[in-house]
Amino acid sequence: MTRARPDSTDRWSQEFGARLREIRLARGMSQRELSMACTLSQPFISDAEQGRTNPTLATIRELADALGVVPSALLASSSSPIDLVG
């Protein structure tokens, strides 16, 4: 019996969610505070952090702006330093 390989989209969503949570917590923000800083709902942010959604580029940009980081910071591995905006 062969094991199914995890879908790369699922793995990417999990990694993105972990990085989003890491940066949010580093900023001392709750999910609710982050949702209030952008137009995204708290349940969406929760789903994103748990890898249950695949955010669009516009959503990634909005989250990055609300967190004060460059969008690529949300796409980096969790061991990467957090790049701040300007």
C-alpha positions in Angstrom: 0.0 0.0 0.0 1.4 3.4 -0.9 0.8 6.5 1.1 -0.6 9.5 -0.7 1.7 12.4 -0.9 0.4 15.5 0.8 -0.9 18.1 -1.6 1.6 20.9 -2.0 -1.2 23.4 -1.8 -2.2 22.0 1.6 1.4 22.1 2.8 1.8 25.7 1.6 -1.4 26.7 3.3 -0.2 25.1 6.6 3.2 26.9 6.3 1.5 30.2 5.4 -0.9 29.9 8.4 1.9 29.1 10.8 3.9 32.2 9.6 0.8 34.4 9.8 0.2 33.3 13.4 3.9 33.7 14.3 4.0 37.3 13.0 0.6 38.2 14.5 1.7 37.0 17.9 5.1 38.8 17.5 3.1 42.0 17.0 1.1 41.2 20.2 -2.2 41.2 18.2 -5.2 38.9 18.7 -7.0 37.5 15.7 -9.8 40.0 16.4 -7.4 43.0 16.5 -5.9 41.8 13.2 -9.3 41.5 11.7 -10.2 45.0 12.8 -7.0 46.3 11.2 -8.1 45.0 7.8 -11.3 44.0 6.1 -11.0 40.3 6.9 -13.2 38.5 9.4 -11.8 36.9 12.6 -13.1 33.4 11.4 -11.2 33.9 8.1 -8.0 34.7 9.9 -8.5 31.7 12.2 -9.0 29.5 9.1 -5.9 31.0 7.4 -3.8 30.3 10.4 -4.9 26.7 10.5 -4.2 26.2 6.8 -7.9 25.7 5.9 -8.0 28.5 3.3 -5.8 29.5 0.3 -5.5 33.3 0.5 -5.4 35.4 -2.7 -2.5 37.8 -3.4 -4.8 40.7 -2.5 -5.5 39.0 0.9 -1.8 38.4 1.5 -1.1 42.1 0.8 -3.9 43.2 3.1 -2.7 41.0 6.0 0.9 42.2 5.4 -0.2 45.9 5.5 -2.2 45.3 8.7 0.8 43.6 10.3 3.3 46.2 9.1 5.4 43.7 7.2 6.3 43.2 3.5 4.1 40.6 1.9 7.1 38.3 1.3 7.4 38.0 5.1 4.2 36.0 5.2 5.6 33.6 2.6 8.9 33.0 4.2 9.7 30.1 6.4 9.2 30.5 10.2 12.9 30.6 10.8 13.3 33.7 8.5 13.6 37.1 10.1 10.4 39.3 9.9 10.9 42.1 7.3 9.2 45.2 8.4 7.6 47.8 6.0 9.8 50.8 5.4 
